[in-house]
């Protein structure tokens, strides 16, 4: 590895294998095992420069692609099928939303960090030959482009998911047809924060486990930033954003989970008869704002109101002669996320963290779970949430079958309100958002805040934040069962992460095997009798986990069977959901239900049609660059999520579309942090890099990377390579 790094360095860079200290404002990058950069700098600009340079070493082409996307030039380099993306970003760029936010927003520290990040990336780019795969479009980047990436991340679960629907919205009779919105796997995550009553040492512990797409540009990059006396934070951040999103300092650890809170709302407009680009508010006509946008070889007139752009699909959100819909995004212009994550990184305790969240209130779409060296655990959904009260929802809801908050746009009283303690008008203030401090534990697995700790249910928050008293996912129920009343050591916390338990198998596999053994031929959906004996034999031998290897035969069939058995009309659960026992219900598989039996036979048919054996091992369907990847889907009741779908389809590609990405287990002791981690897909998206699959191979063996945080730990790393930027 030393030879590889050394070969990349030129005139302005020195390489050393000894510990380094930043001198006279210089920046030092210390690479430890698996390519993890520890950046030591004298100020925020230097820290950003070191991180930008290190990220370019590993992912220069990914950053180049990010910039192409944000510059609305994907059609030029990747084909005309990217026209919608180009129109979307060109419209944003024309609006100057990022420039306006910069004029009044980020601190000097945040600006310096971003300025340095762009400079570090450019320093690498101008001194090294980039791979042929991106040589045509890789170019120096500007600060504004990094800020645009920050803004893109802030809107990831909002406007970003409606790109085609926003740039295809046209008045009735237009030739452009708005497409249906295709649901994608949204960012997911598990988070557990343990207090002193739930650990053997009495220290706080945190388990962070985000689930993101593996093949796009929203991957994590692991790094460590140190500015002596000012900042010392280690963890991982999303590509192109120069902060640690999930991580720890010397006395506080934190993670985030994707929140159930809505960050966007829709308004249903009542249009002026005969004029589909005018609408009524309190009986008065208002004209839509027309915007001409040209990108990707396409010119289109798009429309908006002061609340946001018109959005359209071919189903629930059609633009008709009488109505149209507008999308309002609470994260529009949110660049404060950089200062928010810097404030979290500087927090020394849970009370400090709470103050940081309240002061900035800029987390875009995530809950926060944390613990500190005193053994205090914290959960909070203090983030960006539109101010829409339950009373307002009841009074102003407009019908639309889309699963979002839709308000009546014809009445001004139905617009967003605000709270006195809200940092930004139009949002709920921190005092209205749920939080919990405990000595035992808090957790979240992407359900609402209600059962962050079942012993102290959270209630009374606005329904736009999440529901109360409803069924929890199988993954949430498993996570709560994993925690139970246990007291954890760091090693037992690691083991629970990769235990690969499958809750539905634990509760229903025996009954399903008994069903198919008693009925070796079952009717499929079309009534045809199907021989299910081979599938039954596979399930009878499967131990019911998400582990790979020979014992995994039957795991993929089980996953596929659950998908089909869950179709409407089937009574899947033997014991239905009981609000009085939400941690343990629903449970069991109702094998007496004819729909469940048909689903089993239908699954066998689909495997045969796809040419896949019913006893195919997980290794054959869950691979990353040839490395078997253990884990299973969340709806199965798996904590370690690997989202390879089922049932199989003819020609289905082998790969990991989504799932466990970065994993961090940290113990905050009085003498400093002890941390283990894995970035499953590695530091580099480049298949030629030695850090593309090195951690995947560790993951396959359920091994962890021991974290190095102190200068002594970094200096002792056997693979240490030090790069000084002069």
C-alpha positions as CSV (number, residue, x, y, z in Angstrom):
1,X,0.0,0.0,0.0
2,X,2.9,2.4,0.8
3,X,4.2,1.9,-2.8
4,X,0.8,2.7,-4.3
5,X,0.4,5.9,-2.4
6,X,4.0,7.0,-2.9
7,X,3.6,6.6,-6.7
8,X,0.8,9.2,-6.7
9,X,2.7,11.9,-4.9
10,X,4.5,14.8,-6.8
11,X,6.4,18.0,-6.1
12,X,4.3,19.5,-3.4
13,X,3.7,16.3,-1.4
14,X,6.1,14.5,0.9
15,X,5.7,11.0,2.1
16,X,6.8,9.7,5.5
17,X,6.1,6.6,7.5
18,X,6.6,8.4,10.8
19,X,4.0,10.3,12.9
20,X,3.4,13.8,11.7
21,X,2.2,17.0,13.3
22,X,0.7,19.9,11.4
23,X,3.2,22.8,11.3
24,X,2.9,26.4,10.2
25,X,-0.6,25.9,9.1
26,X,0.2,22.8,7.1
27,X,-2.1,19.8,6.7
28,X,-1.1,16.2,7.2
29,X,-3.0,13.1,6.0
30,X,-2.2,9.9,7.9
31,X,-3.6,6.8,6.2
32,X,-4.1,3.8,8.5
33,X,-5.2,0.3,7.6
34,X,-7.9,0.0,4.9
35,X,-7.1,3.4,3.6
36,X,-8.8,5.4,6.4
37,X,-7.5,9.0,6.4
38,X,-6.8,10.9,9.6
39,X,-6.4,14.6,8.7
40,X,-4.5,16.8,11.0
41,X,-4.7,20.5,10.3
42,X,-4.2,23.9,12.0
43,X,-7.7,25.3,11.0
44,X,-10.9,24.4,9.2
45,X,-9.6,25.3,5.8
46,X,-6.7,23.0,6.3
47,X,-9.0,20.2,7.5
48,X,-11.2,20.6,4.5
49,X,-8.2,20.6,2.2
50,X,-6.9,17.4,3.6
51,X,-10.2,15.7,3.4
52,X,-10.8,16.9,-0.1
53,X,-7.4,15.6,-1.2
54,X,-7.8,12.2,0.5
55,X,-11.3,11.8,-1.0
56,X,-10.0,12.6,-4.5
57,X,-7.3,10.0,-4.0
58,X,-10.0,7.4,-3.5
59,X,-13.0,8.7,-5.5
60,X,-11.9,11.4,-7.9
61,X,-14.3,10.1,-10.6
62,X,-17.3,9.9,-8.3
63,X,-16.8,13.5,-7.3
64,X,-16.4,14.4,-10.9
65,X,-19.8,12.7,-11.6
66,X,-21.4,14.5,-8.7
67,X,-20.3,17.8,-10.1
68,X,-21.5,16.9,-13.6
69,X,-24.9,16.1,-12.1
70,X,-25.2,19.3,-10.1
71,X,-24.1,21.3,-13.1
72,X,-27.0,19.8,-15.2
73,X,-24.6,18.2,-17.7
74,X,-25.4,14.5,-17.3
75,X,-27.0,14.3,-20.8
76,X,-23.8,15.5,-22.3
77,X,-21.6,12.9,-20.7
78,X,-24.0,10.0,-19.9
79,X,-26.7,10.1,-22.5
80,X,-30.1,11.8,-23.3
81,X,-31.9,9.6,-20.8
82,X,-30.6,12.0,-18.1
83,X,-32.6,15.0,-19.4
84,X,-34.9,15.1,-16.5
85,X,-32.0,15.2,-14.1
86,X,-30.5,18.1,-16.0
87,X,-33.7,20.1,-16.2
88,X,-34.2,19.6,-12.4
89,X,-30.7,20.8,-11.5
90,X,-30.6,23.6,-14.1
91,X,-33.9,24.9,-12.6
92,X,-32.4,24.9,-9.1
93,X,-29.2,26.6,-10.3
94,X,-31.2,29.3,-12.1
95,X,-33.2,29.9,-8.9
96,X,-30.0,30.8,-7.0
97,X,-31.4,29.1,-4.0
98,X,-27.9,28.0,-2.8
99,X,-26.4,31.5,-3.4
100,X,-29.2,33.1,-1.4
101,X,-28.7,30.7,1.4
102,X,-25.0,31.4,1.4
103,X,-25.6,35.1,1.7
104,X,-27.1,34.8,5.1
105,X,-26.2,31.3,6.4
106,X,-23.1,29.3,7.2
107,X,-20.5,30.3,9.7
108,X,-16.9,31.2,8.9
109,X,-15.8,27.7,10.0
110,X,-18.2,26.0,7.7
111,X,-17.2,28.2,4.8
112,X,-13.6,27.6,5.4
113,X,-14.1,23.9,5.6
114,X,-16.0,23.8,2.3
115,X,-13.4,26.2,0.7
116,X,-10.6,23.9,1.8
117,X,-12.5,20.8,0.6
118,X,-12.7,22.2,-3.0
119,X,-9.1,23.3,-2.9
120,X,-7.9,19.9,-1.7
121,X,-9.9,18.1,-4.5
122,X,-8.5,20.5,-7.0
123,X,-5.0,20.1,-5.7
124,X,-5.2,16.4,-6.4
125,X,-6.8,16.8,-9.7
126,X,-4.3,19.3,-11.1
127,X,-1.3,17.2,-10.1
128,X,-2.4,13.7,-11.0
129,X,-3.6,11.9,-14.0
130,X,-7.2,10.9,-13.5
131,X,-8.6,7.5,-14.7
132,X,-9.7,7.3,-18.4
133,X,-13.2,6.6,-17.2
134,X,-13.7,10.2,-16.2
135,X,-10.8,12.1,-17.9
136,X,-13.2,13.8,-20.3
137,X,-15.4,15.4,-17.6
138,X,-13.2,15.6,-14.5
139,X,-12.4,19.3,-13.8
140,X,-11.6,21.6,-10.9
141,X,-14.6,22.3,-8.7
142,X,-15.8,25.4,-7.0
143,X,-17.0,26.1,-3.5
144,X,-20.5,26.7,-4.8
145,X,-20.5,23.2,-6.3
146,X,-19.7,21.7,-2.9
147,X,-22.5,23.7,-1.3
148,X,-24.8,22.5,-4.0
149,X,-23.9,18.9,-3.0
150,X,-24.7,19.8,0.6
151,X,-28.0,21.1,-0.5
152,X,-28.6,18.0,-2.6
153,X,-28.0,15.8,0.5
154,X,-30.4,17.9,2.6
155,X,-33.2,17.4,0.1
156,X,-32.4,13.7,-0.5
157,X,-35.8,12.4,0.9
158,X,-37.7,15.4,-0.3
159,X,-37.7,17.1,-3.7
160,X,-34.8,15.0,-4.9
161,X,-37.2,12.0,-5.1
162,X,-39.6,13.9,-7.5
163,X,-37.2,15.1,-10.2
164,X,-39.1,13.7,-13.2
165,X,-42.5,14.7,-11.7
166,X,-41.3,18.3,-11.2
167,X,-39.8,18.8,-14.6
168,X,-42.7,17.1,-16.5
169,X,-45.5,19.0,-14.8
170,X,-47.3,20.7,-17.7
171,X,-50.8,22.3,-18.2
172,X,-53.5,20.0,-19.6
173,X,-53.0,19.3,-23.3
174,X,-49.2,19.5,-23.3
175,X,-47.3,16.9,-25.2
176,X,-45.1,16.1,-22.2
177,X,-46.5,13.2,-20.2
178,X,-45.7,13.2,-16.5
179,X,-44.4,9.7,-15.4
180,X,-45.5,7.7,-12.4
181,X,-43.2,8.0,-9.5
182,X,-41.2,4.9,-9.0
183,X,-40.7,4.0,-5.4
184,X,-37.1,3.3,-4.5
185,X,-35.5,1.9,-1.3
186,X,-35.3,5.0,0.9
187,X,-32.3,5.5,3.2
188,X,-32.8,3.3,6.2
189,X,-30.8,2.6,9.3
190,X,-30.6,1.1,12.7
191,X,-29.4,3.0,15.8
192,X,-28.9,1.9,19.4
193,X,-27.6,4.1,22.2
194,X,-26.9,2.4,25.5
195,X,-26.7,4.1,28.8
196,X,-24.8,3.0,31.9
197,X,-27.5,0.7,33.1
198,X,-27.3,-1.3,29.8
199,X,-23.5,-1.8,29.6
200,X,-21.2,-4.0,31.6
201,X,-18.7,-1.1,32.0
202,X,-21.2,1.6,33.0
203,X,-20.0,3.6,30.0
204,X,-22.1,4.8,27.1
205,X,-22.1,2.9,23.8
206,X,-23.5,3.5,20.4
207,X,-24.2,1.2,17.5
208,X,-24.7,3.0,14.2
209,X,-25.8,1.1,11.1
210,X,-27.1,3.1,8.1
211,X,-28.6,1.4,5.1
212,X,-28.0,3.3,1.8
213,X,-27.8,2.4,-1.8
214,X,-24.5,0.8,-2.8
215,X,-24.3,1.7,-6.4
216,X,-25.0,5.5,-6.5
217,X,-23.1,8.5,-5.3
218,X,-24.7,8.6,-1.8
219,X,-22.1,6.3,-0.3
220,X,-20.2,6.8,2.9
221,X,-16.5,7.7,3.3
222,X,-14.7,7.1,6.5
223,X,-12.4,9.8,7.9
224,X,-11.0,11.5,11.0
225,X,-10.6,15.3,11.3
226,X,-8.4,16.9,13.9
227,X,-7.8,20.6,14.6
228,X,-5.9,20.6,17.9
229,X,-7.9,22.4,20.6
230,X,-10.9,22.8,18.3
231,X,-12.1,19.6,16.7
232,X,-11.4,15.9,16.9
233,X,-14.0,13.8,15.3
234,X,-14.0,10.4,13.6
235,X,-16.6,8.5,11.7
236,X,-18.2,8.6,8.2
237,X,-19.8,11.1,6.0
238,X,-21.7,11.0,2.7
239,X,-19.6,11.5,-0.5
240,X,-18.9,15.1,-1.3
241,X,-19.9,16.6,2.1
242,X,-16.9,17.5,4.2
243,X,-18.3,16.5,7.7
244,X,-18.7,13.4,9.8
245,X,-22.4,12.5,9.7
246,X,-22.1,9.5,12.0
247,X,-19.2,9.1,14.5
248,X,-17.7,10.0,17.8
249,X,-15.2,12.3,19.5
250,X,-13.4,11.6,22.7
251,X,-16.5,11.6,24.9
252,X,-19.6,11.5,22.8
253,X,-20.8,9.0,20.1
254,X,-23.8,9.5,17.9
255,X,-25.6,8.0,14.9
256,X,-28.7,8.9,12.8
257,X,-31.6,7.0,11.5
258,X,-33.9,8.0,8.7
259,X,-36.9,9.7,10.3
260,X,-40.6,9.0,9.7
261,X,-41.2,12.8,9.8
262,X,-42.4,14.4,6.6
263,X,-40.2,17.1,5.4
264,X,-42.3,18.0,2.4
265,X,-46.0,18.7,1.9
266,X,-48.2,19.1,-1.1
267,X,-50.8,21.7,-1.7
268,X,-53.8,21.0,-4.0
269,X,-54.5,24.1,-6.0
270,X,-58.0,25.1,-7.2
271,X,-57.5,26.5,-10.7
272,X,-59.3,29.4,-12.3
273,X,-61.8,28.1,-14.8
274,X,-60.5,28.3,-18.3
275,X,-56.9,29.2,-17.1
276,X,-54.9,26.2,-15.8
277,X,-51.9,28.4,-14.9
278,X,-53.9,30.5,-12.5
279,X,-55.2,29.5,-9.1
280,X,-57.4,30.7,-6.4
281,X,-56.4,31.7,-2.8
282,X,-59.1,32.9,-0.6
283,X,-61.2,33.5,-3.7
284,X,-58.6,35.7,-5.4
285,X,-56.9,34.7,-8.6
286,X,-53.1,34.3,-8.6
287,X,-50.9,33.6,-11.6
288,X,-48.3,30.8,-11.5
289,X,-44.8,31.9,-12.1
290,X,-43.5,30.6,-15.4
291,X,-39.8,29.6,-15.7
292,X,-38.1,28.7,-18.9
293,X,-35.4,26.0,-18.4
294,X,-33.0,24.7,-21.0
295,X,-30.8,21.7,-20.3
296,X,-29.8,18.4,-21.9
297,X,-31.0,19.6,-25.3
298,X,-34.5,20.3,-24.0
299,X,-36.2,23.6,-23.4
300,X,-39.3,23.6,-21.2
301,X,-41.5,26.1,-19.4
302,X,-42.1,25.0,-15.9
303,X,-44.4,26.5,-13.3
304,X,-44.3,27.4,-9.6
305,X,-46.0,29.4,-6.9
306,X,-44.4,31.2,-4.0
307,X,-44.7,27.9,-2.0
308,X,-42.9,25.8,-4.5
309,X,-42.9,24.1,-8.0
310,X,-45.9,22.4,-9.6
311,X,-45.5,18.6,-9.5
312,X,-47.4,16.0,-11.5
313,X,-47.6,12.3,-12.1
314,X,-49.9,10.2,-14.1
315,X,-51.9,8.9,-11.1
316,X,-52.8,10.8,-8.0
317,X,-51.2,14.1,-8.8
318,X,-52.5,14.9,-12.3
319,X,-52.7,18.5,-13.5
320,X,-56.2,18.9,-14.8
321,X,-58.4,21.8,-15.9
322,X,-59.6,22.2,-12.3
323,X,-56.6,21.3,-10.0
324,X,-52.9,21.0,-9.8
325,X,-50.4,20.2,-7.0
326,X,-47.5,22.2,-5.6
327,X,-44.6,20.6,-3.6
328,X,-43.1,22.6,-0.7
329,X,-39.8,21.4,0.8
330,X,-38.8,22.4,4.3
331,X,-35.1,21.7,3.4
332,X,-35.1,24.1,0.5
333,X,-32.1,26.3,1.1
334,X,-30.8,24.3,4.0
335,X,-27.1,24.7,4.1
336,X,-27.0,24.9,7.9
337,X,-26.4,21.2,8.0
338,X,-22.7,21.8,7.9
339,X,-22.7,23.9,11.0
340,X,-25.1,21.4,12.6
341,X,-22.8,18.5,12.1
342,X,-19.8,20.6,13.2
343,X,-21.7,21.5,16.4
344,X,-22.5,17.9,17.0
345,X,-18.8,17.0,16.5
346,X,-17.7,19.6,19.1
347,X,-20.3,18.5,21.7
348,X,-18.7,16.8,24.7
349,X,-21.8,15.3,26.3
350,X,-25.5,14.6,25.7
351,X,-26.5,18.0,27.2
352,X,-24.1,19.6,24.8
353,X,-25.6,17.7,21.9
354,X,-29.1,18.7,22.9
355,X,-28.0,22.4,22.9
356,X,-26.4,22.0,19.5
357,X,-29.6,20.4,18.0
358,X,-31.8,23.2,19.5
359,X,-29.4,26.0,18.4
360,X,-29.2,25.0,14.8
361,X,-32.2,22.7,14.2
362,X,-30.9,21.9,10.8
363,X,-30.7,18.1,10.6
364,X,-32.6,17.4,7.3
365,X,-34.4,14.1,7.7
366,X,-32.8,12.1,10.5
367,X,-33.3,11.2,14.1
368,X,-30.3,11.3,16.4
369,X,-29.2,8.7,18.9
370,X,-26.2,9.3,21.2
371,X,-24.5,8.3,24.4
372,X,-21.6,9.8,26.3
373,X,-18.8,8.9,28.7
374,X,-21.2,9.4,31.7
375,X,-23.4,6.7,30.4
376,X,-26.3,9.0,29.4
377,X,-28.3,7.9,26.3
378,X,-30.3,10.2,24.1
379,X,-32.9,9.9,21.3
380,X,-34.3,13.0,19.5
381,X,-36.1,13.8,16.3
382,X,-35.1,17.4,16.5
383,X,-34.8,18.1,12.8
384,X,-36.5,20.1,10.0
385,X,-40.2,19.5,10.1
386,X,-42.9,21.6,8.4
387,X,-45.2,23.3,10.9
388,X,-48.5,21.5,10.2
389,X,-50.5,20.8,13.3
390,X,-52.9,17.9,13.7
391,X,-55.8,20.3,13.9
392,X,-54.6,21.9,10.6
393,X,-54.3,18.5,8.9
394,X,-57.9,17.6,10.0
395,X,-59.2,21.0,8.7
396,X,-57.1,21.4,5.6
397,X,-56.4,17.9,4.2
398,X,-57.1,17.5,0.5
399,X,-57.8,14.0,-0.9
400,X,-54.9,12.4,-2.8
401,X,-53.9,8.7,-2.5
402,X,-50.1,9.3,-2.4
403,X,-49.1,8.7,1.3
404,X,-48.0,12.4,1.8
405,X,-49.5,15.3,3.6
406,X,-51.7,17.1,1.1
407,X,-53.2,20.5,2.1
408,X,-55.9,22.7,0.6
409,X,-54.0,25.3,-1.4
410,X,-57.1,27.4,-2.0
411,X,-57.1,28.7,1.6
412,X,-54.2,30.8,3.1
413,X,-55.1,29.4,6.6
414,X,-53.8,26.0,5.3
415,X,-50.2,27.2,4.9
416,X,-47.5,26.3,7.3
417,X,-47.4,28.0,10.7
418,X,-44.4,28.5,12.9
419,X,-43.2,28.3,16.5
420,X,-41.5,30.9,18.5
421,X,-38.5,28.6,19.2
422,X,-38.1,27.6,15.6
423,X,-34.8,28.6,14.1
424,X,-36.4,29.0,10.7
425,X,-40.0,30.2,10.1
426,X,-42.4,27.6,8.8
427,X,-41.0,24.8,11.0
428,X,-41.9,23.2,14.3
429,X,-39.7,24.4,17.1
430,X,-37.6,21.9,19.1
431,X,-40.0,22.1,22.0
432,X,-42.7,20.4,19.9
433,X,-40.4,17.6,18.7
434,X,-39.9,14.3,20.6
435,X,-36.7,13.6,22.6
436,X,-35.8,11.2,25.4
437,X,-32.9,10.9,27.8
438,X,-32.3,7.5,29.5
439,X,-29.8,5.6,31.6
440,X,-30.7,2.3,30.0
441,X,-31.2,2.5,26.2
442,X,-32.9,4.1,23.3
443,X,-33.2,2.9,19.7
444,X,-34.7,3.5,16.3
445,X,-35.1,1.2,13.3
446,X,-37.0,3.7,11.1
447,X,-40.3,3.5,12.7
448,X,-41.8,6.6,14.5
449,X,-40.3,7.8,17.8
450,X,-43.1,6.1,19.8
451,X,-41.1,3.1,21.1
452,X,-37.6,4.7,21.3
453,X,-37.7,3.0,24.7
454,X,-40.8,0.8,25.3
455,X,-40.6,1.5,29.0
456,X,-41.2,5.2,28.3
457,X,-43.3,5.6,25.1
458,X,-43.1,9.0,23.4
459,X,-46.5,10.5,22.6
460,X,-48.0,13.9,22.1
461,X,-45.9,15.0,19.1
462,X,-47.5,16.1,15.8
463,X,-48.6,13.3,13.5
464,X,-46.5,14.8,10.7
465,X,-43.5,13.5,12.8
466,X,-44.9,10.0,13.0
467,X,-47.7,7.8,14.4
468,X,-48.4,6.3,17.8
469,X,-49.9,3.0,18.8
470,X,-49.5,1.3,15.4
471,X,-47.7,-1.9,14.3
472,X,-43.9,-1.7,14.3
473,X,-41.8,-3.3,11.6
474,X,-40.4,-6.7,12.0
475,X,-36.9,-5.1,12.1
476,X,-37.9,-2.8,14.9
477,X,-39.4,-5.7,16.9
478,X,-36.2,-7.7,16.4
479,X,-34.0,-4.8,17.4
480,X,-36.0,-4.2,20.6
481,X,-35.7,-8.0,21.3
482,X,-32.0,-7.9,20.8
483,X,-31.7,-5.1,23.4
484,X,-34.1,-6.5,25.9
485,X,-32.8,-6.3,29.4
486,X,-29.2,-7.3,28.3
487,X,-26.1,-5.5,29.5
488,X,-23.6,-5.2,26.7
489,X,-19.9,-5.1,26.3
490,X,-18.4,-3.8,23.1
491,X,-17.7,-7.3,21.8
492,X,-21.3,-8.4,22.6
493,X,-22.6,-5.4,20.8
494,X,-20.6,-6.2,17.8
495,X,-21.8,-9.8,17.9
496,X,-25.4,-8.8,18.0
497,X,-24.9,-6.7,14.9
498,X,-23.8,-9.6,12.8
499,X,-25.8,-12.3,14.5
500,X,-28.1,-12.2,11.4
501,X,-31.2,-13.2,13.3
502,X,-34.4,-13.5,11.2
503,X,-37.4,-12.8,13.4
504,X,-40.1,-14.2,11.0
505,X,-38.1,-17.4,10.7
506,X,-37.7,-17.7,14.4
507,X,-41.4,-17.3,14.9
508,X,-42.8,-19.1,11.8
509,X,-40.3,-21.4,10.1
510,X,-41.3,-24.5,12.0
511,X,-45.0,-24.0,11.2
512,X,-44.3,-23.5,7.5
513,X,-42.1,-26.6,7.3
514,X,-44.8,-28.6,9.1
515,X,-47.4,-27.3,6.6
516,X,-45.4,-28.3,3.5
517,X,-44.4,-31.6,4.9
518,X,-48.0,-32.4,5.5
519,X,-49.0,-31.1,2.0
520,X,-46.2,-31.9,-0.5
521,X,-48.4,-30.6,-3.3
522,X,-50.1,-27.2,-2.9
523,X,-52.2,-25.1,-5.2
524,X,-50.6,-22.0,-6.8
525,X,-52.5,-18.8,-7.5
526,X,-53.9,-20.2,-10.7
527,X,-55.1,-23.4,-8.9
528,X,-52.4,-25.6,-10.4
529,X,-51.0,-28.1,-8.0
530,X,-47.3,-27.7,-7.4
531,X,-44.8,-30.1,-6.0
532,X,-43.3,-28.1,-3.1
533,X,-41.3,-31.0,-1.5
534,X,-37.8,-29.7,-2.6
535,X,-38.5,-26.2,-1.1
536,X,-39.8,-27.9,2.0
537,X,-36.6,-29.9,2.4
538,X,-34.5,-26.8,1.9
539,X,-36.4,-24.9,4.6
540,X,-36.3,-27.9,7.0
541,X,-32.4,-27.8,6.9
542,X,-32.1,-24.0,7.0
543,X,-31.2,-22.6,10.5
544,X,-33.2,-19.5,9.9
545,X,-30.6,-16.8,9.8
546,X,-29.1,-14.4,7.3
547,X,-25.7,-16.1,7.3
548,X,-24.1,-17.2,4.0
549,X,-22.5,-20.5,3.3
550,X,-23.9,-24.0,2.7
551,X,-26.3,-23.6,5.6
552,X,-28.0,-20.7,3.9
553,X,-29.9,-22.9,1.4
554,X,-33.5,-22.0,1.9
555,X,-32.9,-18.4,3.1
556,X,-33.7,-16.8,-0.3
557,X,-36.7,-19.0,-0.8
558,X,-38.0,-17.9,2.6
559,X,-37.5,-14.2,1.7
560,X,-39.4,-14.7,-1.6
561,X,-42.2,-16.6,0.1
562,X,-42.7,-13.8,2.7
563,X,-43.1,-11.3,-0.1
564,X,-45.8,-13.3,-1.8
565,X,-47.6,-14.2,1.4
566,X,-47.9,-10.6,2.4
567,X,-50.1,-9.7,-0.5
568,X,-53.5,-8.1,0.2
569,X,-56.2,-10.5,1.4
570,X,-53.9,-13.0,3.1
571,X,-54.1,-13.4,6.9
572,X,-50.3,-13.9,7.3
573,X,-50.0,-13.6,11.1
574,X,-51.1,-16.2,13.5
575,X,-51.2,-13.7,16.3
576,X,-52.3,-10.2,15.1
577,X,-51.0,-6.9,16.2
578,X,-51.9,-5.9,19.7
579,X,-51.3,-2.3,20.7
580,X,-51.0,-3.5,24.3
581,X,-48.0,-5.7,23.2
582,X,-46.4,-3.9,20.3
583,X,-42.9,-5.4,20.8
584,X,-44.1,-9.0,20.4
585,X,-47.0,-8.7,17.9
586,X,-47.8,-9.6,15.2
587,X,-46.0,-12.9,15.2
588,X,-46.1,-16.5,13.8
589,X,-47.1,-17.5,10.3
590,X,-50.7,-18.5,9.8
591,X,-50.2,-21.6,7.7
592,X,-53.9,-22.5,7.8
593,X,-54.7,-19.5,5.6
594,X,-55.3,-20.6,2.0
595,X,-53.6,-17.5,0.7
596,X,-50.4,-18.3,2.6
597,X,-50.4,-21.9,1.1
598,X,-50.9,-20.5,-2.4
599,X,-48.1,-18.1,-1.9
600,X,-45.8,-21.0,-1.0
601,X,-46.6,-22.9,-4.2
602,X,-46.5,-19.7,-6.3
603,X,-43.0,-19.0,-4.9
604,X,-41.9,-22.5,-6.1
605,X,-43.3,-21.7,-9.6
606,X,-41.5,-18.4,-9.8
607,X,-38.2,-20.0,-8.9
608,X,-38.7,-22.5,-11.6
609,X,-39.6,-19.9,-14.2
610,X,-36.5,-17.9,-13.3
611,X,-34.3,-21.0,-13.5
612,X,-33.2,-20.6,-9.9
613,X,-33.0,-23.6,-7.6
614,X,-35.3,-23.4,-4.5
615,X,-32.2,-24.2,-2.4
616,X,-29.9,-21.6,-3.9
617,X,-27.5,-20.4,-1.2
618,X,-27.4,-16.7,-0.3
619,X,-23.8,-16.6,-1.6
620,X,-25.2,-16.9,-5.1
621,X,-27.6,-14.0,-4.9
622,X,-25.8,-11.6,-2.4
623,X,-22.4,-10.7,-3.7
624,X,-20.3,-7.6,-3.9
625,X,-17.6,-8.0,-6.6
626,X,-17.6,-11.7,-6.0
627,X,-17.6,-11.5,-2.2
628,X,-20.5,-13.2,-0.4
629,X,-22.4,-10.7,1.7
630,X,-24.4,-12.0,4.7
631,X,-27.6,-10.3,5.9
632,X,-31.2,-10.2,4.9
633,X,-34.1,-7.9,4.3
634,X,-35.7,-5.7,6.9
635,X,-39.3,-7.0,6.3
636,X,-38.1,-10.5,7.2
637,X,-37.2,-9.2,10.6
638,X,-33.5,-8.8,10.0
639,X,-31.4,-6.2,11.7
640,X,-28.4,-6.5,9.5
641,X,-30.2,-5.4,6.3
642,X,-29.1,-6.5,2.9
643,X,-31.9,-5.6,0.5
644,X,-31.6,-8.1,-2.4
645,X,-35.2,-8.5,-3.5
646,X,-37.2,-11.7,-4.0
647,X,-38.7,-13.6,-5.7
648,X,-36.1,-14.1,-8.5
649,X,-36.7,-12.9,-12.0
650,X,-35.2,-14.3,-15.2
651,X,-31.9,-12.6,-15.9
652,X,-31.8,-10.9,-12.5
653,X,-28.3,-9.4,-11.8
654,X,-26.3,-10.5,-8.8
655,X,-25.4,-7.6,-6.6
656,X,-26.2,-5.5,-3.5
657,X,-28.5,-2.6,-4.4
658,X,-29.0,-1.3,-0.9
659,X,-28.3,-2.2,2.8
660,X,-25.8,-2.1,5.6
661,X,-23.2,0.5,4.5
662,X,-21.1,1.9,7.4
663,X,-21.2,0.1,10.8
664,X,-19.8,1.7,13.9
665,X,-19.8,0.3,17.5
666,X,-18.2,2.7,20.0
667,X,-17.7,2.7,23.7
668,X,-17.2,6.0,25.4
669,X,-15.0,5.3,28.4
670,X,-13.6,7.8,30.9
671,X,-10.2,7.3,29.3
672,X,-11.3,7.7,25.8
673,X,-13.3,6.0,23.0
674,X,-13.0,2.4,21.9
675,X,-14.4,1.9,18.4
676,X,-14.8,-0.8,15.8
677,X,-16.1,-0.2,12.4
678,X,-16.7,-1.5,8.9
679,X,-17.3,0.4,5.7
680,X,-18.6,-2.7,3.9
681,X,-18.1,-1.5,0.3
682,X,-14.7,0.0,1.1
683,X,-13.3,3.5,0.9
684,X,-13.2,3.6,-2.9
685,X,-15.8,3.1,-5.6
686,X,-13.0,2.4,-8.1
687,X,-12.8,-1.4,-8.8
688,X,-9.1,-0.9,-9.4
689,X,-8.4,0.4,-5.9
690,X,-7.1,-1.9,-3.1
691,X,-9.8,-0.3,-0.9
692,X,-12.7,-1.3,-3.1
693,X,-13.3,-4.8,-1.6
694,X,-10.9,-5.1,1.3
695,X,-13.5,-4.4,4.0
696,X,-16.1,-6.5,2.2
697,X,-13.8,-9.4,2.7
698,X,-13.5,-8.6,6.4
699,X,-17.3,-8.3,6.6
700,X,-17.8,-11.7,5.0
701,X,-15.7,-13.1,7.9
702,X,-17.5,-10.9,10.5
703,X,-14.3,-9.2,11.4
704,X,-14.1,-5.5,12.3
705,X,-11.6,-2.7,11.8
706,X,-10.3,-1.5,15.2
707,X,-10.5,2.3,15.3
708,X,-7.5,4.5,15.9
709,X,-8.3,7.8,17.5
710,X,-5.3,9.0,19.5
711,X,-2.0,10.2,18.0
712,X,-0.3,7.2,19.6
713,X,-2.8,4.7,18.1
714,X,-2.4,6.3,14.7
715,X,1.4,6.3,14.9
716,X,1.5,2.6,15.8
717,X,-0.6,1.5,12.8
718,X,1.5,-1.0,10.8
719,X,0.2,0.3,7.5
720,X,0.7,4.0,8.3
721,X,1.5,6.3,5.4
722,X,1.8,10.0,6.0
723,X,1.2,12.7,3.4
724,X,2.1,16.3,4.0
725,X,0.4,19.0,1.9
726,X,2.8,22.0,1.7
